Amino acid sequence: MSTWWTWSNIVEKTKFIWFHQRHSPRLKTQ
């Protein structure tokens, strides 16, 4: 049961980072 929780956590973090990357001109430069 710990596996699905970890997966959900990773997905949520990835979503957060991806969202920030899309709205961050600094990261787009790189």
C-alpha atoms as an extended CHARMM CRD file, in Angstrom:
* protein
*
        30  EXT
         1         1  MET       CA              0.0000000000        0.0000000000        0.0000000000  PROA      1               0.0000000000
         2         2  SER       CA              2.9790000000        2.2450000000        0.4630000000  PROA      2               0.0000000000
         3         3  THR       CA              3.7070000000        2.0050000000       -3.2430000000  PROA      3               0.0000000000
         4         4  TRP       CA              0.6070000000        3.7990000000       -4.4520000000  PROA      4               0.0000000000
         5         5  TRP       CA              1.1700000000        6.5270000000       -1.8790000000  PROA      5               0.0000000000
         6         6  THR       CA              4.7110000000        7.1040000000       -3.0790000000  PROA      6               0.0000000000
         7         7  TRP       CA              3.4950000000        7.1640000000       -6.6720000000  PROA      7               0.0000000000
         8         8  SER       CA              0.8300000000        9.7350000000       -5.8210000000  PROA      8               0.0000000000
         9         9  ASN       CA              3.4070000000       11.8380000000       -4.0360000000  PROA      9               0.0000000000
        10        10  ILE       CA              5.7770000000       11.7200000000       -7.0060000000  PROA      10              0.0000000000
        11        11  VAL       CA              3.0000000000       12.5920000000       -9.4290000000  PROA      11              0.0000000000
        12        12  GLU       CA              1.9350000000       15.5160000000       -7.3040000000  PROA      12              0.0000000000
        13        13  LYS       CA              5.4940000000       16.7810000000       -7.0180000000  PROA      13              0.0000000000
        14        14  THR       CA              6.1020000000       16.3640000000      -10.7150000000  PROA      14              0.0000000000
        15        15  LYS       CA              2.9050000000       18.2480000000      -11.4700000000  PROA      15              0.0000000000
        16        16  PHE       CA              3.9790000000       21.0540000000       -9.1640000000  PROA      16              0.0000000000
        17        17  ILE       CA              7.4510000000       21.2940000000      -10.7060000000  PROA      17              0.0000000000
        18        18  TRP       CA              6.0760000000       21.0190000000      -14.2360000000  PROA      18              0.0000000000
        19        19  PHE       CA              3.5700000000       23.7640000000      -13.5300000000  PROA      19              0.0000000000
        20        20  HSD       CA              6.2880000000       26.0080000000      -12.1270000000  PROA      20              0.0000000000
        21        21  GLN       CA              8.5620000000       25.2900000000      -15.0680000000  PROA      21              0.0000000000
        22        22  ARG       CA              5.8690000000       26.3190000000      -17.4970000000  PROA      22              0.0000000000
        23        23  HSD       CA              5.3220000000       29.5950000000      -15.6700000000  PROA      23              0.0000000000
        24        24  SER       CA              8.9650000000       30.2950000000      -14.9800000000  PROA      24              0.0000000000
        25        25  PRO       CA             10.9400000000       32.2170000000      -17.6240000000  PROA      25              0.0000000000
        26        26  ARG       CA             14.1480000000       31.4650000000      -15.7330000000  PROA      26              0.0000000000
        27        27  LEU       CA             13.8820000000       27.7350000000      -16.3280000000  PROA      27              0.0000000000
        28        28  LYS       CA             12.8040000000       28.2660000000      -19.9160000000  PROA      28              0.0000000000
        29        29  THR       CA             16.0840000000       30.0290000000      -20.6460000000  PROA      29              0.0000000000
        30        30  GLN       CA             17.9930000000       26.8760000000      -19.7900000000  PROA      30              0.0000000000
